[in-house]
Amino acid sequence: MQSYRIKKINFTDVFMWVVGAALLLLIVVGSFLTLQEEKYTAVQWFDLAVFGLAQGSVYALIALGYTLVYGILRMINFAHSEIFMSGAFIGYFAASSMQKSGFMQENPLLGILITFFVAMTTSTVLAVLLERIAYRPLRGAPRLVPLITAIGASFFLQYVFRGLFGTHNRAYPEIEIIKGTVPISGDFQIQKIQIVVILAAALMMALLVLFVQYTKTGKAMRAVSEDKAVAALMGIDVDKIIVNTFALGAALAGAAGVLYCFMFRIVTFYMGFIPGIKAFTAAVLGGIGNPAGAMLGGLFLGIFESLGPTLFLDGLGIPAPYQLKDVIAFTMLVMVLIFRPTGILGERLSKTKA
């Protein structure tokens, strides 16, 4: 006869369920009151949703770097946020030089592609060096050791860029071809840069899926993710695959850095911290180690962060709800970790990897 174990419910479980129910009630009541006031038009809600989708696309690209490395090595590469920053930073110098010479105005598409190439190359080189110097010697160490090393590497890169290029903010050059808006219907319109960000991110995510699913290297990455020892016995060069994984995630982060700066136009040595934490949140939300989950988590977080403050809090009389967008994002992370630690798409992963 099959026996069933009844999970003992303690005070902590009850408390967290009460907190979760209270937050859910707050969201429902706040959203109802906000929509009832009809303070915002359909166009404004549309603008917030599109902005969230563009922002979430950037989060998704960064999150893929976290989740790819975790899928292979079971470690969180907290220096990935500075890999993102480095691509954006060096891409700024390339874009600024082309803008000053007039090349960007004469050949905007080629100039944008060169900016992407420079940023992605910079991020890739730094990530590969980081893997070789900082992570590979610690591959057999307890998990806490490479985690602390990753945090140290993050600060190292951040302050190297601070020392080399200063602490002041720099503005990405405006590119005429991606300025302005595109009308859709009536008062509905989308900024050109948002279209560029969404389409570019979608293209790169689609290429990643095709690469992982259908190329020889992609299949080797999946094999190493399942079991490194068995993959090595089958003739797969595990070290090479790990380097390729770091390079792939870094290239996506470098591209995300350029897209982020095209949207917000500000680049500085500490710009990677908040987007990096948000992307990590997205990776956990979707299911860390699952690329599809990272994509879904990034898009969901971007839209949730853009719409949430206004939708949930404005009707409750909060004077500046958008100032609480980071609170909402990180509260959602805590709730996911408590109630579904495997993430949205992480259940199968947790079963097969355990």
Sequence and secondary structure as in RCSB ss.txt:
>XXXX:A:sequence
MQSYRIKKINFTDVFMWVVGAALLLLIVVGSFLTLQEEKYTAVQWFDLAVFGLAQGSVYALIALGYTLVYGILRM
INFAHSEIFMSGAFIGYFAASSMQKSGFMQENPLLGILITFFVAMTTSTVLAVLLERIAYRPLRGAPRLVPLITA
IGASFFLQYVFRGLFGTHNRAYPEIEIIKGTVPISGDFQIQKIQIVVILAAALMMALLVLFVQYTKTGKAMRAVS
EDKAVAALMGIDVDKIIVNTFALGAALAGAAGVLYCFMFRIVTFYMGFIPGIKAFTAAVLGGIGNPAGAMLGGLF
LGIFESLGPTLFLDGLGIPAPYQLKDVIAFTMLVMVLIFRPTGILGERLSKTKA
>XXXX:A:secstr
          HHHHHHHHHHHHHHHHHHHHHHHHHHHT S HHHHHHHHHHHHHHHHHHHHHHHHHHHHHHHHS 
  TTHHHHHHHHHHHHHHHHHHHHHHTHHHHSHHHHHHHHHHHHHHHHHHHHHHHIIIIIGGGTTS THHHHHHH
HHHHHHHHHHHHHHH SS EE    GGG SEEEEETTEEEEHHHHHHHHHHHHHHHHHHHHHHHSHHHHHHHHHH
H HHHHHHTT  HHHHHHHHHHHHHHHHHHHHHHHHHHH EE TTTTHHHHHHHHHHHHHH TT HHHHHHHHHH
HHHHHHHHIIIIIGGGT S GGGGHHHHHHHHHHHHHHH TT TT HHHHHHH 
